[in-house]
């Protein structure tokens, strides 16, 4: 698609929103309107955009009002909301009614419903990988030393397990060692599960992160960044497997440099 003149960016925390802004500008987007969440979105992002509006998590009417008045036909969602804040929501009536309609409440159903609400005010939510093709993981060894036979077996095993737990909507990351599952990601998030599993494995463990089957690429796209590698390195993880063609590498050059420096292998996996 041709780059839109205006883009509404709904941004959570982390480096991901910065990457979206940089890549959108490079692609030719002239005007970026930021929707920032109180206590989540980095204040530094303000200097990167043309316009900013602040909303509270759970204030759907305000978000939709900003979207409707923005003049943008397209939006993107990037960044995270701290899990603990999802249990401390101050919902407005529109958000309350939206939640009441959902039989299953998870990131996919929640953000899917928000995407439908955005569409009703004339704003289409684009895939979260729009403008970011150069930052998606390829196949094979991406950084670090060559994968040893035992670690490759663990990568393949971990991929199968991670795909299954993601299908069940438990999480998208597993930690394994010598064919044994040490940790499964749940509500605590990727980095906490890495630390938990890595401490059990002590050394030479493997982590694998995948996309959900039929992942809705408009949101909740799997990513890894420096913080993920720092967590892995701190518990002596040996290799990191990520699903090729759908996992975003945040700060890609820095990520590769860190992995090479710490002898941490990053490997792009694909379905066999």
C-alpha positions as CSV (number, residue, x, y, z in Angstrom):
1,X,0.0,0.0,0.0
2,X,1.0,3.6,-0.5
3,X,2.1,5.3,2.8
4,X,-0.8,7.2,4.3
5,X,-0.4,11.0,4.8
6,X,-1.6,10.6,8.4
7,X,-1.0,7.7,10.9
8,X,-2.6,7.3,14.3
9,X,-0.1,5.5,16.6
10,X,-1.5,3.8,19.7
11,X,1.6,3.3,21.8
12,X,2.4,1.3,24.9
13,X,5.8,1.1,26.5
14,X,9.2,0.0,25.1
15,X,11.2,0.6,22.0
16,X,8.7,-0.7,19.6
17,X,6.7,2.6,19.1
18,X,10.0,4.4,18.3
19,X,10.8,1.8,15.6
20,X,7.3,2.3,14.1
21,X,7.7,6.1,14.0
22,X,11.2,5.9,12.4
23,X,10.1,3.3,9.8
24,X,6.9,5.1,9.0
25,X,8.8,8.4,8.4
26,X,11.2,6.6,6.2
27,X,8.3,5.1,4.2
28,X,6.9,8.6,3.6
29,X,4.3,9.2,6.4
30,X,4.1,12.9,6.9
31,X,2.0,13.3,10.0
32,X,1.9,11.0,13.0
33,X,-0.7,11.4,15.8
34,X,0.3,9.7,19.0
35,X,-2.1,8.2,21.5
36,X,-0.1,7.8,24.7
37,X,-1.3,5.8,27.7
38,X,-0.7,7.4,31.1
39,X,2.1,5.6,33.0
40,X,3.0,3.4,30.0
41,X,4.2,5.3,26.9
42,X,7.7,6.8,27.0
43,X,7.6,10.6,27.4
44,X,10.6,10.7,25.0
45,X,8.3,9.6,22.1
46,X,6.6,13.0,22.2
47,X,9.6,14.6,20.4
48,X,9.2,12.1,17.5
49,X,5.6,12.8,16.5
50,X,3.6,15.7,15.3
51,X,0.7,15.6,17.7
52,X,0.0,13.8,21.0
53,X,-3.1,12.9,23.0
54,X,-3.0,11.1,26.4
55,X,-5.5,8.6,27.5
56,X,-5.8,6.2,30.4
57,X,-5.9,2.5,29.9
58,X,-9.6,1.5,29.8
59,X,-10.8,4.9,28.5
60,X,-12.2,3.6,25.2
61,X,-14.5,6.5,24.5
62,X,-11.6,9.0,24.7
63,X,-9.5,6.9,22.5
64,X,-12.2,6.6,19.8
65,X,-12.9,10.4,20.1
66,X,-9.2,11.1,19.4
67,X,-9.2,8.6,16.5
68,X,-12.4,10.1,14.9
69,X,-11.1,13.7,15.2
70,X,-7.6,12.9,14.0
71,X,-8.3,12.9,10.3
72,X,-6.3,9.6,10.0
73,X,-7.7,6.7,8.0
74,X,-5.2,4.3,9.4
75,X,-3.8,3.4,12.8
76,X,-1.1,1.1,14.2
77,X,-0.7,-0.4,17.7
78,X,2.8,-0.9,19.2
79,X,4.3,-1.4,22.6
80,X,3.2,-3.1,25.8
81,X,0.8,-2.5,28.6
82,X,2.2,-3.7,32.0
83,X,0.2,-6.9,32.9
84,X,-0.5,-5.6,36.5
85,X,-2.2,-2.5,35.0
86,X,-4.8,-4.7,33.2
87,X,-6.1,-5.7,36.7
88,X,-6.3,-2.0,37.8
89,X,-8.4,-0.6,35.0
90,X,-10.7,2.4,35.3
91,X,-13.2,1.4,32.6
92,X,-15.5,3.9,31.0
93,X,-19.0,2.8,30.0
94,X,-18.0,2.0,26.4
95,X,-15.1,-0.2,27.5
96,X,-17.3,-1.9,30.1
97,X,-19.9,-2.8,27.5
98,X,-17.2,-4.0,25.1
99,X,-15.8,-6.4,27.8
100,X,-19.3,-7.6,28.7
101,X,-19.8,-8.7,25.1
102,X,-16.6,-10.9,25.1
103,X,-17.0,-14.5,26.0
104,X,-13.2,-15.0,26.0
105,X,-11.0,-12.2,27.4
106,X,-7.4,-12.2,26.2
107,X,-5.2,-9.9,24.1
108,X,-6.5,-11.2,20.8
109,X,-10.2,-10.8,21.6
110,X,-9.8,-7.5,23.4
111,X,-7.7,-5.8,20.8
112,X,-9.8,-7.3,18.0
113,X,-12.9,-5.7,19.6
114,X,-11.0,-2.4,19.8
115,X,-10.1,-2.7,16.2
116,X,-13.8,-3.2,15.3
117,X,-14.6,-0.1,17.3
118,X,-11.9,1.9,15.5
119,X,-13.3,0.7,12.1
120,X,-16.8,2.1,13.2
121,X,-15.3,5.6,13.4
122,X,-13.5,5.2,10.1
123,X,-10.0,4.2,11.2
124,X,-8.5,0.9,9.9
125,X,-6.0,-0.8,12.2
126,X,-3.0,-1.9,10.1
127,X,-0.8,-4.9,10.8
128,X,1.8,-4.1,13.5
129,X,4.6,-5.1,11.1
130,X,3.6,-2.4,8.5
131,X,6.8,-0.5,7.4
132,X,8.9,-3.0,9.3
133,X,9.8,-5.8,6.9
134,X,13.5,-5.2,7.3
135,X,13.2,-5.8,11.1
136,X,11.5,-9.2,10.8
137,X,13.6,-12.3,11.7
138,X,14.9,-14.4,8.8
139,X,15.6,-18.1,8.9
140,X,18.6,-19.8,10.3
141,X,21.5,-18.4,12.4
142,X,21.0,-14.7,12.9
143,X,23.7,-14.0,15.4
144,X,26.1,-15.7,17.8
145,X,28.0,-18.9,17.5
146,X,27.0,-21.9,15.4
147,X,24.2,-23.9,17.1
148,X,25.4,-27.2,18.5
149,X,23.5,-30.5,17.9
150,X,22.0,-30.7,21.4
151,X,20.9,-27.1,21.3
152,X,19.3,-27.5,17.8
153,X,17.3,-30.5,19.2
154,X,16.1,-28.3,22.0
155,X,15.2,-25.5,19.6
156,X,13.1,-27.9,17.5
157,X,11.5,-29.4,20.6
158,X,10.9,-25.9,22.1
159,X,9.2,-24.7,18.9
160,X,6.7,-27.6,19.0
161,X,5.9,-27.0,22.7
162,X,5.7,-23.2,22.2
163,X,3.3,-23.6,19.3
164,X,1.1,-25.8,21.4
165,X,0.9,-23.5,24.5
166,X,0.3,-20.5,22.2
167,X,-2.6,-22.4,20.5
168,X,-4.0,-22.9,24.0
169,X,-3.5,-19.1,24.7
170,X,-1.2,-19.7,27.7
171,X,1.9,-17.9,26.4
172,X,4.3,-17.8,23.5
173,X,7.6,-18.6,25.1
174,X,9.2,-21.8,26.6
175,X,12.5,-22.5,28.3
176,X,13.9,-26.0,27.7
177,X,17.1,-28.0,28.4
178,X,18.0,-31.4,27.1
179,X,14.4,-32.1,26.0
180,X,12.8,-31.0,29.3
181,X,10.5,-28.0,29.7
182,X,11.7,-25.8,32.5
183,X,9.3,-22.9,32.2
184,X,6.2,-21.9,30.2
185,X,5.3,-18.3,29.8
186,X,2.0,-17.3,31.3
187,X,0.7,-13.9,32.5
188,X,4.1,-12.8,33.9
189,X,5.5,-12.2,30.4
190,X,8.5,-13.4,28.4
191,X,11.4,-12.0,30.4
192,X,10.1,-13.3,33.8
193,X,9.6,-16.7,32.3
194,X,13.1,-16.7,30.9
195,X,14.6,-15.8,34.4
196,X,12.5,-18.5,36.1
197,X,13.4,-21.2,33.6
198,X,17.0,-20.2,33.3
199,X,17.6,-20.4,37.0
200,X,16.3,-23.9,37.0
201,X,18.5,-24.9,34.0
202,X,21.5,-23.1,35.5
203,X,23.4,-23.1,32.1
204,X,23.1,-24.1,28.4
205,X,19.4,-23.6,28.4
206,X,17.4,-22.7,25.3
207,X,14.4,-20.4,24.9
208,X,11.9,-20.4,22.1
209,X,9.4,-17.7,21.3
210,X,6.8,-18.1,18.5
211,X,3.7,-16.5,17.1
212,X,0.3,-17.9,17.8
213,X,-1.3,-20.1,15.2
214,X,-3.4,-17.7,13.0
215,X,-1.8,-14.7,14.8
216,X,-3.7,-11.5,14.2
217,X,-0.8,-9.4,13.0
218,X,-2.5,-6.1,13.8
219,X,-1.3,-6.4,17.4
220,X,0.5,-8.6,19.9
221,X,3.3,-9.5,17.4
222,X,6.2,-11.4,19.0
223,X,9.3,-9.3,19.5
224,X,12.7,-9.6,21.1
225,X,14.9,-6.7,22.2
226,X,18.0,-6.0,24.2
227,X,16.2,-6.5,27.5
228,X,15.2,-10.1,26.5
229,X,18.8,-10.9,25.6
230,X,20.1,-9.4,28.9
231,X,17.6,-11.6,30.8
232,X,18.8,-14.6,28.8
233,X,22.5,-13.8,29.3
234,X,22.0,-13.3,33.1
235,X,20.9,-16.9,33.5
236,X,23.4,-18.4,31.0
237,X,21.0,-19.2,28.3
238,X,22.8,-20.7,25.3
239,X,20.4,-20.1,22.4
240,X,17.3,-18.1,21.5
241,X,14.9,-19.5,18.9
242,X,12.4,-17.2,17.4
243,X,9.8,-17.8,14.7
244,X,11.1,-16.5,11.3
245,X,9.1,-14.0,9.2
246,X,6.8,-12.9,12.0
247,X,9.1,-11.9,15.0
248,X,10.3,-8.3,15.2
249,X,13.9,-7.6,16.1
250,X,13.9,-4.4,18.1
251,X,17.2,-2.4,17.7
252,X,18.3,-5.1,15.3
253,X,21.9,-4.0,14.8
254,X,22.4,-3.6,18.6
255,X,20.7,-6.9,19.2
256,X,23.1,-8.8,16.9
257,X,26.1,-7.0,18.4
258,X,25.0,-8.0,21.9
259,X,24.4,-11.6,20.9
260,X,27.8,-11.9,19.2
261,X,29.6,-10.3,22.2
262,X,28.0,-12.6,24.7
263,X,28.2,-15.8,22.6
264,X,24.4,-16.0,22.6
265,X,23.0,-17.7,19.5
266,X,19.8,-16.3,17.9
267,X,18.1,-18.7,15.4
268,X,15.1,-18.1,13.1
269,X,12.8,-21.1,13.1
270,X,10.2,-22.1,10.6
271,X,7.5,-24.7,10.6
272,X,8.9,-28.0,9.3
